[in-house]
């Protein structure tokens, strides 16, 4: 009955959901565009010969199409195709067509089933039936005739039955691939479980569930805690797909937490500071007293990594001082031509001018402040106007993030500044991107979707074909979970709880690196992506 009702949702989304068009059109480079056009399967295409070191992104820009469209029409093509390879490029109908029929057979049509170029064949019992339970909030009781017949609107698309549908759809793409690729024998059962206690009890009363190999969900914490106890009693691995809370794994050996905890960000921060920010004044800004535990960790990391002193060339100091003196003259601001205030010290400019090829030693200072009390007032007393100042800001409120970002941006007009934003500013939409780029802001995120990658492009194409819309972030999440745990289940069988602590395979937009703090605890993912904005695009920072 559940599956039947869910099929109603799936059929309705194909009819009702508005198609979102991913528009990546840019002006084509006419001199590089092929003049050869042919017809294939009833549709016109350019035939492009790949040049040396040419990427799919560059080719897509030439023709004003999306990378996904090229991947879709050329199965098996890589993001950096070989020179001389022939590709079909979707043709724009407004241009004149010159058909060259002979070229059709020279385009390789290699249909690849893999999403990842370096897939590792699992070792598994080909006769075993794997039982997987998926518990997620579908709100099927709200899907009635009136809901299905209602005119599509933003209000309807935001209704509860659509909340997690993309997760299910991404999950099912991975399921279909595993079954077709490896002939995996899979018994998948989907339960509609949300905050309603009766739904949780009904699922746990199903005799089928007792012999499940793995449970994915429920999504809501209270429901998860009840099913978690059931999973422990029946020795079933249970995967929490949504929460960052790390207390769920403590003392619960059967629990797997996919979302990494904030404490694991400290590893990446340690590598980042050691690599890029050892010669800076550092200002650690806490939103309020609630984030003090993490802020103290940050303070220890900074103390362990930055140099006590930095050498700044006198030539550079003279250049900066002259710039400021010239500005003050224009503004008619009084100043002493023989001294300059920076880094909480007064520099003797006569010594600097007498030794232009020498350097001046400046102390690297660390300042912690509670933003709710101090704002940025204390930072101005210690800040440097002749070298970079690093702000490490920790806060979970969007209003705070927006306000402090704007203030640091204004501050950077006089004091060169860079920003590390913690713990999860990537979830805040509509932050001012110009400020983020100006401050070379580094973010942490548990996923990072590179739309130019082969695997992401293929997934997007498959999702479009199956569901007639663009996948949301949660669709990638659903695919990753199904792909990873079905592969792990086939490799390790009943020993999956042990195997996943060393098991890593490619995923669409993140990695799973599971760790167990003690023998009695469950496992949790420890991997965070780090990236920065440049030219309005995310750029990944790689640290192990």
Order of alpha helices (4+ residues) and beta strands (2+ residues): alpha-beta-beta-alpha-alpha-beta-beta-alpha-alpha-alpha-beta-alpha-beta-alpha-beta-beta-alpha-beta-alpha-beta-alpha-beta-beta-alpha-beta-beta-alpha-alpha-beta-alpha-beta-alpha-beta-alpha-alpha-alpha-beta-beta-beta-beta
